[in-house]
């Protein structure tokens, strides 16, 4: 596993590429903050898409029955397993960590 921090300028293209290769991917979302503790917001739901809008500084993760929005994300770390994406961690401006785990690594095109 190789964890890397992605530059914010590449987020829009990164999430567009992910959304084109989803297939039957399922995801779990865990939210960690000092105020709330650790909470699982979604448990292995079908993942329909992810998008980042630079103008509004909004990351949207769309799962079956849940539209998870992350406002003002400041850092994005991805965990690549071989050529696939195993998980990612997003830290927002308030220091809240949101961890998205994928049931099976999502195969990504070479950069």
Sine and cosine of phi, psi and omega as CSV:
sin_phi,cos_phi,sin_psi,cos_psi,sin_omega,cos_omega
0.00,0.00,0.70,-0.71,0.03,-1.00
-0.83,-0.56,0.91,-0.41,0.01,-1.00
-1.00,-0.08,0.77,-0.64,0.02,-1.00
-0.69,-0.72,0.51,-0.86,0.05,-1.00
-1.00,-0.03,0.79,-0.62,0.02,-1.00
-1.00,-0.05,0.65,-0.76,0.07,-1.00
-0.93,0.36,0.67,-0.74,-0.08,-1.00
-0.85,0.52,-0.51,0.86,0.00,-1.00
-0.90,0.44,-0.37,0.93,-0.03,-1.00
-0.99,-0.12,-0.07,1.00,-0.10,-0.99
-0.87,0.49,-0.72,0.70,-0.07,-1.00
-0.85,0.53,-0.77,0.64,0.01,-1.00
-0.91,0.42,-0.62,0.78,0.01,-1.00
-0.86,0.50,-0.76,0.65,-0.02,-1.00
-0.95,0.32,-0.51,0.86,0.10,-0.99
-0.89,0.46,-0.68,0.73,0.01,-1.00
-0.90,0.43,-0.65,0.76,0.03,-1.00
-0.88,0.48,-0.73,0.69,-0.07,-1.00
-0.89,0.46,-0.40,0.92,0.00,-1.00
-0.99,0.13,-0.23,0.97,-0.10,-1.00
-0.87,-0.50,0.34,0.94,-0.14,-0.99
-0.92,0.39,-0.73,0.69,-0.07,-1.00
0.87,0.49,-0.79,-0.61,-0.03,-1.00
-0.97,-0.23,0.56,0.83,-0.06,-1.00
-0.92,0.38,0.66,-0.75,0.10,-1.00
-0.90,-0.43,0.50,-0.86,-0.07,-1.00
-0.70,-0.72,0.44,-0.90,0.12,-0.99
-0.85,-0.52,0.68,-0.73,0.04,-1.00
-0.87,-0.49,0.82,-0.57,0.06,-1.00
-0.90,-0.44,0.73,-0.69,0.01,-1.00
-0.92,-0.38,0.78,-0.63,-0.01,-1.00
-0.83,-0.56,0.82,-0.57,0.09,-1.00
-0.49,-0.87,0.38,-0.93,0.03,-1.00
-0.91,0.41,-0.59,0.81,-0.05,-1.00
-0.96,0.29,-0.59,0.81,-0.10,-1.00
-0.95,-0.30,-0.29,0.96,-0.11,-0.99
0.99,0.15,-0.42,-0.91,0.03,-1.00
-0.98,-0.18,0.77,-0.64,0.02,-1.00
-0.67,-0.75,0.67,-0.74,0.10,-0.99
-1.00,-0.02,0.88,-0.47,-0.02,-1.00
-1.00,0.01,-0.53,0.85,0.01,-1.00
-0.61,-0.79,0.69,-0.72,-0.01,-1.00
-0.88,-0.48,0.98,-0.18,0.12,-0.99
0.79,0.62,0.79,0.61,0.07,-1.00
-1.00,-0.03,0.46,-0.89,0.09,-1.00
-0.86,0.51,0.72,-0.69,-0.02,-1.00
-0.99,-0.13,0.85,-0.52,-0.04,-1.00
-0.99,-0.13,-0.45,0.89,-0.01,-1.00
0.10,-0.99,0.27,-0.96,0.08,-1.00
-0.62,-0.79,0.66,-0.75,0.03,-1.00
-0.55,-0.84,0.55,-0.84,0.08,-1.00
-0.86,-0.51,0.80,-0.60,0.04,-1.00
-0.96,-0.29,0.95,-0.30,-0.06,-1.00
-0.89,0.46,-0.60,0.80,-0.05,-1.00
-0.90,0.44,-0.69,0.72,-0.01,-1.00
-1.00,-0.05,-0.08,1.00,-0.05,-1.00
0.77,0.63,0.83,0.56,-0.05,-1.00
-0.76,-0.65,0.78,-0.62,0.13,-0.99
-0.96,-0.27,0.80,-0.60,-0.02,-1.00
-0.88,-0.47,0.77,-0.63,0.05,-1.00
-0.88,-0.47,0.89,-0.46,-0.09,-1.00
-0.97,-0.26,0.89,-0.46,0.04,-1.00
-0.87,-0.49,0.21,-0.98,0.05,-1.00
-0.88,0.47,0.90,-0.44,0.03,-1.00
0.98,0.18,0.08,1.00,-0.04,-1.00
-0.53,-0.85,0.76,-0.65,0.10,-1.00
-0.91,-0.41,0.99,-0.15,-0.08,-1.00
-1.00,-0.02,0.88,-0.48,-0.04,-1.00
-0.94,-0.33,0.71,-0.70,0.07,-1.00
-0.87,-0.49,0.93,-0.36,-0.03,-1.00
-1.00,0.03,0.70,-0.71,0.07,-1.00
0.82,0.57,0.81,0.59,0.09,-1.00
-0.92,0.39,0.62,-0.79,-0.02,-1.00
-0.90,-0.44,-0.40,0.92,0.01,-1.00
-0.65,-0.76,0.57,-0.82,0.03,-1.00
-0.68,-0.73,0.84,-0.54,0.06,-1.00
-0.89,-0.45,0.71,-0.70,0.03,-1.00
-0.88,-0.48,0.59,-0.81,0.01,-1.00
-0.93,-0.36,0.96,-0.28,-0.02,-1.00
-1.00,-0.08,0.74,-0.67,0.05,-1.00
-0.91,-0.41,0.97,-0.22,-0.12,-0.99
0.92,0.40,-0.83,-0.56,0.03,-1.00
-0.99,-0.12,0.10,1.00,-0.09,-1.00
-0.93,-0.36,0.24,-0.97,0.04,-1.00
-0.99,-0.14,0.87,-0.50,-0.01,-1.00
-1.00,-0.06,-0.62,0.79,-0.01,-1.00
-0.28,-0.96,0.18,-0.98,0.10,-0.99
-0.53,-0.85,0.45,-0.89,0.02,-1.00
-0.81,-0.59,0.78,-0.62,0.00,-1.00
-0.89,-0.45,0.75,-0.66,0.05,-1.00
-0.91,-0.41,0.82,-0.58,-0.01,-1.00
-1.00,-0.06,0.02,-1.00,-0.10,-1.00
-0.89,0.45,-0.35,0.94,0.02,-1.00
-1.00,-0.05,0.06,1.00,0.01,-1.00
0.99,0.10,0.13,0.99,0.04,-1.00
-0.97,0.25,0.76,-0.65,0.01,-1.00
-0.98,-0.17,0.74,-0.68,0.02,-1.00
-0.81,-0.58,0.89,-0.45,-0.09,-1.00
-0.96,-0.30,0.82,-0.57,0.02,-1.00
-0.93,-0.37,0.89,-0.45,0.04,-1.00
-0.96,-0.28,0.64,-0.77,0.03,-1.00
-0.96,-0.29,0.68,-0.73,-0.06,-1.00
-0.87,0.50,-0.73,0.68,0.09,-1.00
-0.85,-0.53,0.67,-0.74,0.00,-1.00
-0.81,0.59,0.71,-0.71,-0.01,-1.00
-1.00,0.07,0.85,-0.52,-0.03,-1.00
-0.95,0.33,0.79,-0.61,-0.02,-1.00
-0.93,-0.37,0.52,-0.85,0.11,-0.99
-0.93,0.36,0.42,-0.91,0.03,-1.00
-0.92,0.39,0.63,-0.77,-0.05,-1.00
-0.93,0.37,0.00,0.00,0.00,0.00
